Amino acid sequence: MKKKQQRRRRIILQPVGNYAHYFKNDVMPDYKKWEVLSNFISERGKIYPGDRTGLDRRLTREVKRARHLALLPFVVRPL
């Protein structure tokens, strides 16, 4: 008897943040606006992927700059 193979269900994630204002105002993410950048970072300090945010390379670069200047944390540890 053959065993049935179970298919894994793909988890569909909801988009994070509202990134449309970047395109409306022709303004790109900036490391000095850490409040806006924090919308694209998880509770644990991970950067959300481009398929969830719509922005990827530029956003990643600016988040890393803000982290090196201590505007954003590298890792958030649970209490």
PQR file with spaces between the fields and no chain letter, atoms N, CA, C, O and H, PARSE charges and radii, in Angstrom:
ATOM       1  N    MET     1       0.829   -1.180    0.000 -0.4000 1.5000
ATOM       2  CA   MET     1       0.000    0.000    0.000 -0.0000 2.0000
ATOM       3  C    MET     1       0.877    1.249    0.000  0.5500 1.7000
ATOM       4  O    MET     1       1.831    1.362    0.770 -0.5500 1.4000
ATOM       5  N    LYS     2       0.535    2.164   -0.867 -0.4000 1.5000
ATOM       6  CA   LYS     2       1.298    3.400   -0.930 -0.0000 2.0000
ATOM       7  C    LYS     2       0.754    4.402    0.080  0.5500 1.7000
ATOM       8  O    LYS     2      -0.448    4.489    0.328 -0.5500 1.4000
ATOM       9  H    LYS     2      -0.240    2.072   -1.492  0.4000 1.0000
ATOM      10  N    LYS     3       1.674    5.141    0.640 -0.4000 1.5000
ATOM      11  CA   LYS     3       1.272    6.191    1.565 -0.0000 2.0000
ATOM      12  C    LYS     3       0.888    7.434    0.769  0.5500 1.7000
ATOM      13  O    LYS     3       1.487    7.748   -0.259 -0.5500 1.4000
ATOM      14  H    LYS     3       2.651    5.071    0.438  0.4000 1.0000
ATOM      15  N    LYS     4      -0.104    8.114    1.262 -0.4000 1.5000
ATOM      16  CA   LYS     4      -0.506    9.359    0.616 -0.0000 2.0000
ATOM      17  C    LYS     4       0.487   10.453    0.983  0.5500 1.7000
ATOM      18  O    LYS     4       0.898   10.582    2.136 -0.5500 1.4000
ATOM      19  H    LYS     4      -0.590    7.859    2.097  0.4000 1.0000
ATOM      20  N    GLN     5       0.857   11.222   -0.006 -0.4000 1.5000
ATOM      21  CA   GLN     5       1.728   12.354    0.271 -0.0000 2.0000
ATOM      22  C    GLN     5       0.866   13.549    0.643  0.5500 1.7000
ATOM      23  O    GLN     5      -0.106   13.881   -0.037 -0.5500 1.4000
ATOM      24  H    GLN     5       0.523   11.117   -0.943  0.4000 1.0000
ATOM      25  N    GLN     6       1.242   14.168    1.717 -0.4000 1.5000
ATOM      26  CA   GLN     6       0.495   15.342    2.152 -0.0000 2.0000
ATOM      27  C    GLN     6       1.134   16.582    1.544  0.5500 1.7000
ATOM      28  O    GLN     6       2.355   16.736    1.552 -0.5500 1.4000
ATOM      29  H    GLN     6       2.031   13.898    2.269  0.4000 1.0000
ATOM      30  N    ARG     7       0.308   17.444    1.027 -0.4000 1.5000
ATOM      31  CA   ARG     7       0.804   18.695    0.477 -0.0000 2.0000
ATOM      32  C    ARG     7       0.836   19.738    1.582  0.5500 1.7000
ATOM      33  O    ARG     7      -0.063   19.824    2.418 -0.5500 1.4000
ATOM      34  H    ARG     7      -0.684   17.319    1.020  0.4000 1.0000
ATOM      35  N    ARG     8       1.876   20.506    1.557 -0.4000 1.5000
ATOM      36  CA   ARG     8       1.961   21.588    2.527 -0.0000 2.0000
ATOM      37  C    ARG     8       1.164   22.772    2.010  0.5500 1.7000
ATOM      38  O    ARG     8       1.241   23.137    0.837 -0.5500 1.4000
ATOM      39  H    ARG     8       2.607   20.437    0.878  0.4000 1.0000
ATOM      40  N    ARG     9       0.424   23.341    2.885 -0.4000 1.5000
ATOM      41  CA   ARG     9      -0.336   24.527    2.513 -0.0000 2.0000
ATOM      42  C    ARG     9       0.574   25.739    2.583  0.5500 1.7000
ATOM      43  O    ARG     9       1.340   25.907    3.532 -0.5500 1.4000
ATOM      44  H    ARG     9       0.362   23.045    3.838  0.4000 1.0000
ATOM      45  N    ARG    10       0.479   26.562    1.584 -0.4000 1.5000
ATOM      46  CA   ARG    10       1.279   27.772    1.563 -0.0000 2.0000
ATOM      47  C    ARG    10       0.583   28.829    2.414  0.5500 1.7000
ATOM      48  O    ARG    10      -0.611   29.085    2.254 -0.5500 1.4000
ATOM      49  H    ARG    10      -0.143   26.425    0.813  0.4000 1.0000
ATOM      50  N    ILE    11       1.326   29.423    3.297 -0.4000 1.5000
ATOM      51  CA   ILE    11       0.781   30.454    4.159 -0.0000 2.0000
ATOM      52  C    ILE    11       0.833   31.773    3.400  0.5500 1.7000
ATOM      53  O    ILE    11       1.899   32.208    2.963 -0.5500 1.4000
ATOM      54  H    ILE    11       2.296   29.215    3.426  0.4000 1.0000
ATOM      55  N    ILE    12      -0.305   32.392    3.249 -0.4000 1.5000
ATOM      56  CA   ILE    12      -0.371   33.671    2.553 -0.0000 2.0000
ATOM      57  C    ILE    12      -0.262   34.775    3.596  0.5500 1.7000
ATOM      58  O    ILE    12      -1.099   34.888    4.492 -0.5500 1.4000
ATOM      59  H    ILE    12      -1.171   32.039    3.604  0.4000 1.0000
ATOM      60  N    LEU    13       0.781   35.584    3.466 -0.4000 1.5000
ATOM      61  CA   LEU    13       1.030   36.654    4.414 -0.0000 2.0000
ATOM      62  C    LEU    13       0.444   37.958    3.896  0.5500 1.7000
ATOM      63  O    LEU    13       0.462   38.233    2.696 -0.5500 1.4000
ATOM      64  H    LEU    13       1.461   35.492    2.738  0.4000 1.0000
ATOM      65  N    GLN    14      -0.065   38.740    4.805 -0.4000 1.5000
ATOM      66  CA   GLN    14      -0.638   40.024    4.438 -0.0000 2.0000
ATOM      67  C    GLN    14       0.476   41.050    4.238  0.5500 1.7000
ATOM      68  O    GLN    14       1.515   40.963    4.892 -0.5500 1.4000
ATOM      69  H    GLN    14      -0.079   38.516    5.780  0.4000 1.0000
ATOM      70  N    PRO    15       0.276   42.021    3.344 -0.5600 1.5000
ATOM      71  CA   PRO    15       1.269   43.086    3.172  0.2800 2.0000
ATOM      72  C    PRO    15       1.439   43.874    4.465  0.5500 1.7000
ATOM      73  O    PRO    15       0.501   44.018    5.250 -0.5500 1.4000
ATOM      74  N    VAL    16       2.641   44.376    4.671 -0.4000 1.5000
ATOM      75  CA   VAL    16       2.966   45.109    5.887 -0.0000 2.0000
ATOM      76  C    VAL    16       3.149   46.576    5.545  0.5500 1.7000
ATOM      77  O    VAL    16       3.811   46.915    4.563 -0.5500 1.4000
ATOM      78  H    VAL    16       3.402   44.259    4.034  0.4000 1.0000
ATOM      79  N    GLY    17       2.571   47.435    6.343 -0.4000 1.5000
ATOM      80  CA   GLY    17       2.784   48.862    6.174 -0.0000 2.0000
ATOM      81  C    GLY    17       2.157   49.402    4.905  0.5500 1.7000
ATOM      82  O    GLY    17       1.673   48.651    4.057 -0.5500 1.4000
ATOM      83  H    GLY    17       2.033   47.160    7.140  0.4000 1.0000
ATOM      84  N    ASN    18       2.175   50.700    4.796 -0.4000 1.5000
ATOM      85  CA   ASN    18       1.647   51.356    3.610 -0.0000 2.0000
ATOM      86  C    ASN    18       2.819   51.996    2.890  0.5500 1.7000
ATOM      87  O    ASN    18       3.300   53.053    3.299 -0.5500 1.4000
ATOM      88  H    ASN    18       2.568   51.310    5.484  0.4000 1.0000
ATOM      89  N    TYR    19       3.276   51.372    1.837 -0.4000 1.5000
ATOM      90  CA   TYR    19       4.434   51.874    1.114 -0.0000 2.0000
ATOM      91  C    TYR    19       4.045   52.703   -0.093  0.5500 1.7000
ATOM      92  O    TYR    19       4.919   53.187   -0.812 -0.5500 1.4000
ATOM      93  H    TYR    19       2.885   50.513    1.504  0.4000 1.0000
ATOM      94  N    ALA    20       2.742   52.880   -0.335 -0.4000 1.5000
ATOM      95  CA   ALA    20       2.288   53.612   -1.513 -0.0000 2.0000
ATOM      96  C    ALA    20       2.683   55.084   -1.447  0.5500 1.7000
ATOM      97  O    ALA    20       2.866   55.716   -2.488 -0.5500 1.4000
ATOM      98  H    ALA    20       2.032   52.487    0.249  0.4000 1.0000
ATOM      99  N    HIS    21       2.818   55.642   -0.244 -0.4000 1.5000
ATOM     100  CA   HIS    21       3.167   57.054   -0.150 -0.0000 2.0000
ATOM     101  C    HIS    21       4.566   57.326   -0.680  0.5500 1.7000
ATOM     102  O    HIS    21       4.864   58.454   -1.074 -0.5500 1.4000
ATOM     103  H    HIS    21       2.669   55.128    0.601  0.4000 1.0000
ATOM     104  N    TYR    22       5.435   56.309   -0.698 -0.4000 1.5000
ATOM     105  CA   TYR    22       6.764   56.497   -1.282 -0.0000 2.0000
ATOM     106  C    TYR    22       6.653   56.782   -2.769  0.5500 1.7000
ATOM     107  O    TYR    22       7.381   57.620   -3.301 -0.5500 1.4000
ATOM     108  H    TYR    22       5.193   55.393   -0.378  0.4000 1.0000
ATOM     109  N    PHE    23       5.755   56.096   -3.433 -0.4000 1.5000
ATOM     110  CA   PHE    23       5.625   56.249   -4.871 -0.0000 2.0000
ATOM     111  C    PHE    23       4.787   57.473   -5.237  0.5500 1.7000
ATOM     112  O    PHE    23       5.026   58.090   -6.275 -0.5500 1.4000
ATOM     113  H    PHE    23       5.164   55.415   -3.001  0.4000 1.0000
ATOM     114  N    LYS    24       3.823   57.830   -4.412 -0.4000 1.5000
ATOM     115  CA   LYS    24       2.997   59.006   -4.690 -0.0000 2.0000
ATOM     116  C    LYS    24       3.816   60.286   -4.599  0.5500 1.7000
ATOM     117  O    LYS    24       3.727   61.154   -5.468 -0.5500 1.4000
ATOM     118  H    LYS    24       3.629   57.329   -3.569  0.4000 1.0000
ATOM     119  N    ASN    25       4.609   60.397   -3.550 -0.4000 1.5000
ATOM     120  CA   ASN    25       5.383   61.614   -3.315 -0.0000 2.0000
ATOM     121  C    ASN    25       6.772   61.552   -3.927  0.5500 1.7000
ATOM     122  O    ASN    25       7.541   62.505   -3.799 -0.5500 1.4000
ATOM     123  H    ASN    25       4.682   59.692   -2.844  0.4000 1.0000
ATOM     124  N    ASP    26       7.108   60.454   -4.586 -0.4000 1.5000
ATOM     125  CA   ASP    26       8.429   60.260   -5.186 -0.0000 2.0000
ATOM     126  C    ASP    26       9.536   60.411   -4.136  0.5500 1.7000
ATOM     127  O    ASP    26      10.598   60.970   -4.410 -0.5500 1.4000
ATOM     128  H    ASP    26       6.483   59.680   -4.690  0.4000 1.0000
ATOM     129  N    VAL    27       9.265   59.901   -2.935 -0.4000 1.5000
ATOM     130  CA   VAL    27      10.229   59.938   -1.840 -0.0000 2.0000
ATOM     131  C    VAL    27      10.611   58.507   -1.507  0.5500 1.7000
ATOM     132  O    VAL    27       9.741   57.647   -1.367 -0.5500 1.4000
ATOM     133  H    VAL    27       8.403   59.447   -2.712  0.4000 1.0000
ATOM     134  N    MET    28      11.892   58.249   -1.381 -0.4000 1.5000
ATOM     135  CA   MET    28      12.354   56.908   -1.047 -0.0000 2.0000
ATOM     136  C    MET    28      12.691   56.834    0.441  0.5500 1.7000
ATOM     137  O    MET    28      12.890   57.869    1.077 -0.5500 1.4000
ATOM     138  H    MET    28      12.598   58.948   -1.495  0.4000 1.0000
ATOM     139  N    PRO    29      12.758   55.630    1.005 -0.5600 1.5000
ATOM     140  CA   PRO    29      13.058   55.480    2.436  0.2800 2.0000
ATOM     141  C    PRO    29      14.406   56.104    2.791  0.5500 1.7000
ATOM     142  O    PRO    29      15.351   56.066    2.004 -0.5500 1.4000
ATOM     143  N    ASP    30      14.470   56.669    3.974 -0.4000 1.5000
ATOM     144  CA   ASP    30      15.688   57.327    4.426 -0.0000 2.0000
ATOM     145  C    ASP    30      16.018   56.837    5.831  0.5500 1.7000
ATOM     146  O    ASP    30      15.113   56.605    6.633 -0.5500 1.4000
ATOM     147  H    ASP    30      13.702   56.699    4.614  0.4000 1.0000
ATOM     148  N    TYR    31      17.291   56.679    6.134 -0.4000 1.5000
ATOM     149  CA   TYR    31      17.701   56.144    7.432 -0.0000 2.0000
ATOM     150  C    TYR    31      17.376   57.104    8.564  0.5500 1.7000
ATOM     151  O    TYR    31      17.276   56.677    9.714 -0.5500 1.4000
ATOM     152  H    TYR    31      18.026   56.868    5.483  0.4000 1.0000
ATOM     153  N    LYS    32      17.211   58.378    8.275 -0.4000 1.5000
ATOM     154  CA   LYS    32      16.918   59.362    9.313 -0.0000 2.0000
ATOM     155  C    LYS    32      15.473   59.282    9.795  0.5500 1.7000
ATOM     156  O    LYS    32      15.151   59.774   10.877 -0.5500 1.4000
ATOM     157  H    LYS    32      17.293   58.725    7.340  0.4000 1.0000
ATOM     158  N    LYS    33      14.607   58.668    9.003 -0.4000 1.5000
ATOM     159  CA   LYS    33      13.198   58.519    9.380 -0.0000 2.0000
ATOM     160  C    LYS    33      12.985   57.124    9.970  0.5500 1.7000
ATOM     161  O    LYS    33      12.336   56.274    9.360 -0.5500 1.4000
ATOM     162  H    LYS    33      14.868   58.268    8.124  0.4000 1.0000
ATOM     163  N    TRP    34      13.533   56.903   11.149 -0.4000 1.5000
ATOM     164  CA   TRP    34      13.501   55.573   11.746 -0.0000 2.0000
ATOM     165  C    TRP    34      12.089   55.151   12.135  0.5500 1.7000
ATOM     166  O    TRP    34      11.805   53.956   12.222 -0.5500 1.4000
ATOM     167  H    TRP    34      14.061   57.593   11.645  0.4000 1.0000
ATOM     168  N    GLU    35      11.196   56.118   12.371 -0.4000 1.5000
ATOM     169  CA   GLU    35       9.817   55.766   12.719 -0.0000 2.0000
ATOM     170  C    GLU    35       9.136   55.060   11.551  0.5500 1.7000
ATOM     171  O    GLU    35       8.375   54.112   11.744 -0.5500 1.4000
ATOM     172  H    GLU    35      11.426   57.089   12.300  0.4000 1.0000
ATOM     173  N    VAL    36       9.417   55.533   10.334 -0.4000 1.5000
ATOM     174  CA   VAL    36       8.834   54.923    9.137 -0.0000 2.0000
ATOM     175  C    VAL    36       9.487   53.570    8.876  0.5500 1.7000
ATOM     176  O    VAL    36       8.804   52.609    8.521 -0.5500 1.4000
ATOM     177  H    VAL    36      10.035   56.303   10.177  0.4000 1.0000
ATOM     178  N    LEU    37      10.796   53.491    9.049 -0.4000 1.5000
ATOM     179  CA   LEU    37      11.510   52.234    8.806 -0.0000 2.0000
ATOM     180  C    LEU    37      11.080   51.148    9.785  0.5500 1.7000
ATOM     181  O    LEU    37      11.095   49.966    9.444 -0.5500 1.4000
ATOM     182  H    LEU    37      11.351   54.272    9.338  0.4000 1.0000
ATOM     183  N    SER    38      10.700   51.537   10.990 -0.4000 1.5000
ATOM     184  CA   SER    38      10.309   50.531   11.982 -0.0000 2.0000
ATOM     185  C    SER    38       9.022   49.804   11.583  0.5500 1.7000
ATOM     186  O    SER    38       8.732   48.737   12.123 -0.5500 1.4000
ATOM     187  H    SER    38      10.688   52.498   11.267  0.4000 1.0000
ATOM     188  N    ASN    39       8.246   50.360   10.649 -0.4000 1.5000
ATOM     189  CA   ASN    39       7.048   49.663   10.163 -0.0000 2.0000
ATOM     190  C    ASN    39       7.405   48.442    9.330  0.5500 1.7000
ATOM     191  O    ASN    39       6.587   47.533    9.187 -0.5500 1.4000
ATOM     192  H    ASN    39       8.481   51.227   10.210  0.4000 1.0000
ATOM     193  N    PHE    40       8.600   48.407    8.785 -0.4000 1.5000
ATOM     194  CA   PHE    40       9.022   47.331    7.901 -0.0000 2.0000
ATOM     195  C    PHE    40       9.941   46.332    8.598  0.5500 1.7000
ATOM     196  O    PHE    40      10.625   45.546    7.943 -0.5500 1.4000
ATOM     197  H    PHE    40       9.265   49.145    8.902  0.4000 1.0000
ATOM     198  N    ILE    41       9.955   46.369    9.938 -0.4000 1.5000
ATOM     199  CA   ILE    41      10.790   45.465   10.728 -0.0000 2.0000
ATOM     200  C    ILE    41       9.884   44.689   11.671  0.5500 1.7000
ATOM     201  O    ILE    41       8.956   45.251   12.252 -0.5500 1.4000
ATOM     202  H    ILE    41       9.400   47.008   10.470  0.4000 1.0000
ATOM     203  N    SER    42      10.155   43.389   11.826 -0.4000 1.5000
ATOM     204  CA   SER    42       9.323   42.558   12.699 -0.0000 2.0000
ATOM     205  C    SER    42       9.604   42.870   14.168  0.5500 1.7000
ATOM     206  O    SER    42      10.496   43.653   14.495 -0.5500 1.4000
ATOM     207  H    SER    42      10.909   42.932   11.354  0.4000 1.0000
ATOM     208  N    GLU    43       8.828   42.244   15.037 -0.4000 1.5000
ATOM     209  CA   GLU    43       9.003   42.437   16.479 -0.0000 2.0000
ATOM     210  C    GLU    43      10.378   41.980   16.940  0.5500 1.7000
ATOM     211  O    GLU    43      10.918   42.495   17.918 -0.5500 1.4000
ATOM     212  H    GLU    43       8.103   41.608   14.772  0.4000 1.0000
ATOM     213  N    ARG    44      10.937   41.016   16.233 -0.4000 1.5000
ATOM     214  CA   ARG    44      12.240   40.460   16.595 -0.0000 2.0000
ATOM     215  C    ARG    44      13.398   41.194   15.940  0.5500 1.7000
ATOM     216  O    ARG    44      14.557   40.860   16.183 -0.5500 1.4000
ATOM     217  H    ARG    44      10.499   40.597   15.437  0.4000 1.0000
ATOM     218  N    GLY    45      13.102   42.183   15.116 -0.4000 1.5000
ATOM     219  CA   GLY    45      14.158   42.972   14.497 -0.0000 2.0000
ATOM     220  C    GLY    45      14.532   42.534   13.098  0.5500 1.7000
ATOM     221  O    GLY    45      15.521   43.018   12.547 -0.5500 1.4000
ATOM     222  H    GLY    45      12.160   42.454   14.918  0.4000 1.0000
ATOM     223  N    LYS    46      13.767   41.633   12.510 -0.4000 1.5000
ATOM     224  CA   LYS    46      14.075   41.164   11.158 -0.0000 2.0000
ATOM     225  C    LYS    46      13.395   42.060   10.126  0.5500 1.7000
ATOM     226  O    LYS    46      12.288   42.551   10.349 -0.5500 1.4000
ATOM     227  H    LYS    46      12.964   41.240   12.957  0.4000 1.0000
ATOM     228  N    ILE    47      14.061   42.264    9.007 -0.4000 1.5000
ATOM     229  CA   ILE    47      13.509   43.066    7.928 -0.0000 2.0000
ATOM     230  C    ILE    47      12.534   42.202    7.147  0.5500 1.7000
ATOM     231  O    ILE    47      12.859   41.078    6.764 -0.5500 1.4000
ATOM     232  H    ILE    47      14.960   41.866    8.826  0.4000 1.0000
ATOM     233  N    TYR    48      11.330   42.731    6.908 -0.4000 1.5000
ATOM     234  CA   TYR    48      10.346   41.987    6.127 -0.0000 2.0000
ATOM     235  C    TYR    48      10.811   41.861    4.677  0.5500 1.7000
ATOM     236  O    TYR    48      11.438   42.779    4.148 -0.5500 1.4000
ATOM     237  H    TYR    48      11.066   43.644    7.219  0.4000 1.0000
ATOM     238  N    PRO    49      10.510   40.735    4.031 -0.5600 1.5000
ATOM     239  CA   PRO    49      10.959   40.532    2.646  0.2800 2.0000
ATOM     240  C    PRO    49      10.220   41.432    1.657  0.5500 1.7000
ATOM     241  O    PRO    49       9.175   42.003    1.969 -0.5500 1.4000
ATOM     242  N    GLY    50      10.780   41.538    0.483 -0.4000 1.5000
ATOM     243  CA   GLY    50      10.241   42.427   -0.539 -0.0000 2.0000
ATOM     244  C    GLY    50       8.862   42.057   -1.029  0.5500 1.7000
ATOM     245  O    GLY    50       8.111   42.932   -1.460 -0.5500 1.4000
ATOM     246  H    GLY    50      11.628   41.074    0.230  0.4000 1.0000
ATOM     247  N    ASP    51       8.506   40.785   -0.977 -0.4000 1.5000
ATOM     248  CA   ASP    51       7.175   40.402   -1.445 -0.0000 2.0000
ATOM     249  C    ASP    51       6.082   40.866   -0.484  0.5500 1.7000
ATOM     250  O    ASP    51       4.915   40.933   -0.872 -0.5500 1.4000
ATOM     251  H    ASP    51       9.116   40.075   -0.626  0.4000 1.0000
ATOM     252  N    ARG    52       6.432   41.183    0.746 -0.4000 1.5000
ATOM     253  CA   ARG    52       5.454   41.702    1.705 -0.0000 2.0000
ATOM     254  C    ARG    52       5.441   43.223    1.739  0.5500 1.7000
ATOM     255  O    ARG    52       4.409   43.828    2.026 -0.5500 1.4000
ATOM     256  H    ARG    52       7.379   41.128    1.061  0.4000 1.0000
ATOM     257  N    THR    53       6.580   43.846    1.447 -0.4000 1.5000
ATOM     258  CA   THR    53       6.664   45.296    1.577 -0.0000 2.0000
ATOM     259  C    THR    53       6.569   46.023    0.249  0.5500 1.7000
ATOM     260  O    THR    53       6.133   47.173    0.209 -0.5500 1.4000
ATOM     261  H    THR    53       7.419   43.354    1.214  0.4000 1.0000
ATOM     262  N    GLY    54       6.966   45.382   -0.834 -0.4000 1.5000
ATOM     263  CA   GLY    54       6.991   46.057   -2.121 -0.0000 2.0000
ATOM     264  C    GLY    54       8.282   46.816   -2.333  0.5500 1.7000
ATOM     265  O    GLY    54       8.575   47.254   -3.445 -0.5500 1.4000
ATOM     266  H    GLY    54       7.320   44.447   -0.802  0.4000 1.0000
ATOM     267  N    LEU    55       9.049   46.973   -1.284 -0.4000 1.5000
ATOM     268  CA   LEU    55      10.354   47.630   -1.357 -0.0000 2.0000
ATOM     269  C    LEU    55      11.370   46.635   -0.838  0.5500 1.7000
ATOM     270  O    LEU    55      11.074   45.879    0.088 -0.5500 1.4000
ATOM     271  H    LEU    55       8.811   46.617   -0.380  0.4000 1.0000
ATOM     272  N    ASP    56      12.545   46.617   -1.406 -0.4000 1.5000
ATOM     273  CA   ASP    56      13.491   45.638   -0.896 -0.0000 2.0000
ATOM     274  C    ASP    56      14.902   46.195   -0.792  0.5500 1.7000
ATOM     275  O    ASP    56      15.384   46.435    0.315 -0.5500 1.4000
ATOM     276  H    ASP    56      12.785   47.231   -2.158  0.4000 1.0000
ATOM     277  N    ARG    57      15.563   46.402   -1.896 -0.4000 1.5000
ATOM     278  CA   ARG    57      16.979   46.762   -1.833 -0.0000 2.0000
ATOM     279  C    ARG    57      17.218   48.091   -1.134  0.5500 1.7000
ATOM     280  O    ARG    57      18.048   48.188   -0.230 -0.5500 1.4000
ATOM     281  H    ARG    57      15.171   46.207   -2.796  0.4000 1.0000
ATOM     282  N    ARG    58      16.502   49.086   -1.546 -0.4000 1.5000
ATOM     283  CA   ARG    58      16.701   50.409   -0.955 -0.0000 2.0000
ATOM     284  C    ARG    58      16.304   50.407    0.522  0.5500 1.7000
ATOM     285  O    ARG    58      17.001   50.977    1.361 -0.5500 1.4000
ATOM     286  H    ARG    58      15.828   49.007   -2.280  0.4000 1.0000
ATOM     287  N    LEU    59      15.200   49.773    0.824 -0.4000 1.5000
ATOM     288  CA   LEU    59      14.733   49.700    2.205 -0.0000 2.0000
ATOM     289  C    LEU    59      15.742   48.970    3.086  0.5500 1.7000
ATOM     290  O    LEU    59      16.034   49.409    4.198 -0.5500 1.4000
ATOM     291  H    LEU    59      14.633   49.309    0.143  0.4000 1.0000
ATOM     292  N    THR    60      16.271   47.861    2.588 -0.4000 1.5000
ATOM     293  CA   THR    60      17.251   47.084    3.346 -0.0000 2.0000
ATOM     294  C    THR    60      18.495   47.911    3.627  0.5500 1.7000
ATOM     295  O    THR    60      19.024   47.888    4.738 -0.5500 1.4000
ATOM     296  H    THR    60      16.034   47.505    1.684  0.4000 1.0000
ATOM     297  N    ARG    61      18.955   48.630    2.634 -0.4000 1.5000
ATOM     298  CA   ARG    61      20.152   49.456    2.792 -0.0000 2.0000
ATOM     299  C    ARG    61      19.926   50.533    3.848  0.5500 1.7000
ATOM     300  O    ARG    61      20.800   50.779    4.679 -0.5500 1.4000
ATOM     301  H    ARG    61      18.525   48.648    1.731  0.4000 1.0000
ATOM     302  N    GLU    62      18.771   51.169    3.821 -0.4000 1.5000
ATOM     303  CA   GLU    62      18.485   52.242    4.773 -0.0000 2.0000
ATOM     304  C    GLU    62      18.293   51.704    6.190  0.5500 1.7000
ATOM     305  O    GLU    62      18.687   52.361    7.154 -0.5500 1.4000
ATOM     306  H    GLU    62      18.061   50.969    3.146  0.4000 1.0000
ATOM     307  N    VAL    63      17.698   50.530    6.331 -0.4000 1.5000
ATOM     308  CA   VAL    63      17.545   49.924    7.658 -0.0000 2.0000
ATOM     309  C    VAL    63      18.916   49.587    8.232  0.5500 1.7000
ATOM     310  O    VAL    63      19.164   49.808    9.418 -0.5500 1.4000
ATOM     311  H    VAL    63      17.378   49.996    5.548  0.4000 1.0000
ATOM     312  N    LYS    64      19.798   49.058    7.408 -0.4000 1.5000
ATOM     313  CA   LYS    64      21.141   48.719    7.887 -0.0000 2.0000
ATOM     314  C    LYS    64      21.914   49.966    8.293  0.5500 1.7000
ATOM     315  O    LYS    64      22.658   49.941    9.273 -0.5500 1.4000
ATOM     316  H    LYS    64      19.596   48.879    6.445  0.4000 1.0000
ATOM     317  N    ARG    65      21.748   51.046    7.557 -0.4000 1.5000
ATOM     318  CA   ARG    65      22.399   52.305    7.932 -0.0000 2.0000
ATOM     319  C    ARG    65      21.877   52.798    9.272  0.5500 1.7000
ATOM     320  O    ARG    65      22.652   53.234   10.123 -0.5500 1.4000
ATOM     321  H    ARG    65      21.143   51.066    6.761  0.4000 1.0000
ATOM     322  N    ALA    66      20.566   52.728    9.458 -0.4000 1.5000
ATOM     323  CA   ALA    66      19.972   53.177   10.719 -0.0000 2.0000
ATOM     324  C    ALA    66      20.433   52.304   11.882  0.5500 1.7000
ATOM     325  O    ALA    66      20.609   52.802   12.995 -0.5500 1.4000
ATOM     326  H    ALA    66      19.937   52.373    8.767  0.4000 1.0000
ATOM     327  N    ARG    67      20.629   51.028   11.643 -0.4000 1.5000
ATOM     328  CA   ARG    67      21.121   50.138   12.701 -0.0000 2.0000
ATOM     329  C    ARG    67      22.545   50.495   13.102  0.5500 1.7000
ATOM     330  O    ARG    67      22.870   50.495   14.289 -0.5500 1.4000
ATOM     331  H    ARG    67      20.486   50.624   10.739  0.4000 1.0000
ATOM     332  N    HIS    68      23.388   50.794   12.139 -0.4000 1.5000
ATOM     333  CA   HIS    68      24.779   51.132   12.450 -0.0000 2.0000
ATOM     334  C    HIS    68      24.892   52.466   13.176  0.5500 1.7000
ATOM     335  O    HIS    68      25.850   52.691   13.914 -0.5500 1.4000
ATOM     336  H    HIS    68      23.124   50.793   11.175  0.4000 1.0000
ATOM     337  N    LEU    69      23.932   53.341   12.974 -0.4000 1.5000
ATOM     338  CA   LEU    69      23.923   54.616   13.682 -0.0000 2.0000
ATOM     339  C    LEU    69      23.131   54.538   14.985  0.5500 1.7000
ATOM     340  O    LEU    69      22.905   55.560   15.634 -0.5500 1.4000
ATOM     341  H    LEU    69      23.153   53.158   12.374  0.4000 1.0000
ATOM     342  N    ALA    70      22.711   53.340   15.370 -0.4000 1.5000
ATOM     343  CA   ALA    70      21.980   53.066   16.613 -0.0000 2.0000
ATOM     344  C    ALA    70      20.615   53.748   16.652  0.5500 1.7000
ATOM     345  O    ALA    70      20.124   54.091   17.727 -0.5500 1.4000
ATOM     346  H    ALA    70      22.895   52.510   14.844  0.4000 1.0000
ATOM     347  N    LEU    71      20.002   53.945   15.489 -0.4000 1.5000
ATOM     348  CA   LEU    71      18.638   54.463   15.446 -0.0000 2.0000
ATOM     349  C    LEU    71      17.623   53.325   15.529  0.5500 1.7000
ATOM     350  O    LEU    71      16.503   53.516   16.003 -0.5500 1.4000
ATOM     351  H    LEU    71      20.401   53.666   14.615  0.4000 1.0000
ATOM     352  N    LEU    72      18.021   52.144   15.064 -0.4000 1.5000
ATOM     353  CA   LEU    72      17.187   50.945   15.130 -0.0000 2.0000
ATOM     354  C    LEU    72      17.998   49.824   15.775  0.5500 1.7000
ATOM     355  O    LEU    72      19.220   49.789   15.630 -0.5500 1.4000
ATOM     356  H    LEU    72      18.931   51.990   14.679  0.4000 1.0000
ATOM     357  N    PRO    73      17.340   48.910   16.484 -0.5600 1.5000
ATOM     358  CA   PRO    73      18.074   47.799   17.105  0.2800 2.0000
ATOM     359  C    PRO    73      18.429   46.717   16.090  0.5500 1.7000
ATOM     360  O    PRO    73      17.714   46.514   15.109 -0.5500 1.4000
ATOM     361  N    PHE    74      19.542   46.025   16.336 -0.4000 1.5000
ATOM     362  CA   PHE    74      19.907   44.877   15.505 -0.0000 2.0000
ATOM     363  C    PHE    74      19.020   43.688   15.846  0.5500 1.7000
ATOM     364  O    PHE    74      18.489   43.025   14.955 -0.5500 1.4000
ATOM     365  H    PHE    74      20.123   46.190   17.133  0.4000 1.0000
ATOM     366  N    VAL    75      18.863   43.420   17.147 -0.4000 1.5000
ATOM     367  CA   VAL    75      18.077   42.281   17.618 -0.0000 2.0000
ATOM     368  C    VAL    75      17.233   42.743   18.797  0.5500 1.7000
ATOM     369  O    VAL    75      17.687   43.513   19.643 -0.5500 1.4000
ATOM     370  H    VAL    75      19.294   43.959   17.870  0.4000 1.0000
ATOM     371  N    VAL    76      15.999   42.260   18.836 -0.4000 1.5000
ATOM     372  CA   VAL    76      15.131   42.543   19.977 -0.0000 2.0000
ATOM     373  C    VAL    76      14.980   41.247   20.745  0.5500 1.7000
ATOM     374  O    VAL    76      14.445   40.268   20.225 -0.5500 1.4000
ATOM     375  H    VAL    76      15.630   41.634   18.149  0.4000 1.0000
ATOM     376  N    ARG    77      15.444   41.240   21.969 -0.4000 1.5000
ATOM     377  CA   ARG    77      15.389   40.025   22.782 -0.0000 2.0000
ATOM     378  C    ARG    77      14.115   40.006   23.612  0.5500 1.7000
ATOM     379  O    ARG    77      13.708   41.032   24.156 -0.5500 1.4000
ATOM     380  H    ARG    77      15.878   42.035   22.391  0.4000 1.0000
ATOM     381  N    PRO    78      13.484   38.840   23.709 -0.5600 1.5000
ATOM     382  CA   PRO    78      12.276   38.750   24.545  0.2800 2.0000
ATOM     383  C    PRO    78      12.621   38.871   26.022  0.5500 1.7000
ATOM     384  O    PRO    78      13.730   38.546   26.445 -0.5500 1.4000
ATOM     385  N    LEU    79      11.663   39.340   26.790 -0.4000 1.5000
ATOM     386  CA   LEU    79      11.896   39.505   28.233 -0.0000 2.0000
ATOM     387  C    LEU    79      11.773   38.213   28.975  0.5500 1.7000
ATOM     388  O    LEU    79      11.941   38.184   30.194 -0.5500 1.4000
ATOM     389  H    LEU    79      10.762   39.604   26.446  0.4000 1.0000
